[in-house]
Amino acid sequence: MPLRRRDFLTVATLAAALPELGGYRRATGAEIVDGDWETIRAQFRLDPTYVNMAGLLLTSHPEPVHNAIREYRIALDESPALYAMENRWDLERRARRAAARFIGARYQEVALTDSTTMGLSQIYNGIRVRSDQELLTTEEDYYATQQALRYTSRRTGASLRIVPMPSAEASAVSTERIVDRLIAEVRPETRVLGLTWVHSKTGLKLPVRQIAEELAVINRRRDETDRVLLVLDGVHGFGVEDFQVSDLGCDFFAAGAHKWLFGPRGTGIIWGRPERTAEVDITIPTFTPDGTWGGHMTPGGFKPFEHQWALPAAFRFQENIGRDAIAARIHELNRQMREGLSTIPQVRLHTPMKPDLASGITCFDIEGMRPEQVVEALLERNFVTSETPYKPSSARVTPGLFNTPEEVDRTLAAIDAIAKRA
């Protein structure tokens, strides 16, 4: 039944009530049993024909998120201008508060955006840098980071340097080697270090905290306007890792919410450390009236408001399951996948085996086959995977919250069969 104006309080508080709609209980750690995961999996309307091992690309909405989007859409369709005028700012603030709670920040520090790409672009295009300074990133960082930094370089005259990363698959890969390699690239003129928390090319999870600690040592010897600002693309840790953003040590964090978080499509967040937000100018006019940095960084314009307003449902979905339980589950499924791939002679694994250097992405090649051939061969067997959008590319599987150990075993058996025929 369509919602009337008098029903606003019901809709406006919908996200807070959504955990009751899903039919699952709060559980963490050892409390999780197989039945819990089955109930959680049932929240997703995934086609059972396929085994979905490409969840890193775009989310399936669980029922609480699906329901929240639907209810807000009904309200908007009935009286769009009136409903938006009466409720927009309150619902936007609720979304920012939910995001802030999830990452352990204040809502004044959080902006809403539509994707990781937009969030990174807002940060890099607004960052204050001089022509005698440099922007630093790596060859394995995503196109959005590299291209946004190119635009900043053209705008400011600052130089851009893109350096190699240590190989994720080398036997000598370690936290110390990665940190030492990246810190060694920092020069007196380096102003920005743009990194990716979990690389979608290799599955490598960077030791961000350790990198930040070394940068802090460097920054103690620098003037404020010469500090190295650490900007993090956090999308493939957001909804996977159990973290507080302040613990990472970065200065700015951007992540889309429509991947591992299972948030509404076309949503994301930006976070800025309060001491450093003055270093980023606003580049997109805001409509948000609260006067905070997060408000100013939230782009104005008209958008799919029902998706933005439904964001709290995604955060509550994860919180009600238990973020520690989610992290443990995803890490365990990917450990199972990596260990299985390592036993197939024709497979070359690109993701580190060490649990502290990996997360929810596992990348590999099959000898004698191009990555797209591997992906096509798996799809013919009803396994949805992906290839990495890099050169060189590789095949990629991403066991996530809606997957099971049995599906991992079936995927490994399919890969083994394909490898034997290669």
C-alpha angles and dihedrals in degrees: 000000000000115000120246126212089259088061093062095107090055093052096039091057095040095106091055091054097043098095087069091055096059098062096226128119131228108269135164138178114336091006090075113097132172092268091058092055091047090053092047091048089053089063089074123078094216120158104252090212089080138050102225110216095155100074092131090074105057132348134246106221115238115226097265091054093042090051094047092052091047095051094048090047091053091052092048094046092053096051111354102174096040096044092047094047093050099042112018101098095043092051093045090051090050090054092050092047091050091051091047092051090049095054096035098250140114118267090238087067095052129082128188119231136161103250147347089267093056092044094051091045092053091052098044096040091051100040116118111238133151129229091248092058132078140229116221131198138140137260090244096055117109124272092250092060095045095045095045089052090050089055090049091049091053092046097048105026090238114143122248122217122187112192134188121262122225109265110269092210099049114117089234095055111131142149091258094051093050094046094046092048095051096042090049088061093058110104132188089261095049109120103163131035110191115195141167118232096211116017116226089202098061107002090244113155110211120227089239097170093055091047090050092050091055091047089052089059090052093045094053087069094049137081117250094256091052099049117127107246114211112213117188131202096209103172099115093050094044106099093010108062124057100231148139113225093227089059091061092064095219122137097220131021128192128183139159115234097210097082126052093356091060089224126155113294113261097031134113145144142238123205126192128191104243093232091056106037091095086067092069122067122209112257103175119053113245130216092198109116103200098094096225126128090249090051093049090048092052104096117237125222132089117296141155092302093180089064095048093047092049093060094099089063090061093050092048091048090060096040093052092053092044124256092228090053092049092050092048092048096050093045091049093050091050092046087054090049095048094046091049093049091049090063095056107092096210094051124094110201117212100182119086116253091216108102094219090058098047137058132166101331125083120186128190147153132221114222112251096015133094115233093248089054090053091050092047093048091051092048090054085060091047097257113132111211134145143223123235115256094231140094112276094029130201140189116267137201124185114191106199144172096296094050128089135214088248090057090050090053091048091050091050091050090052092049090048091051092048092047092052090054095046 
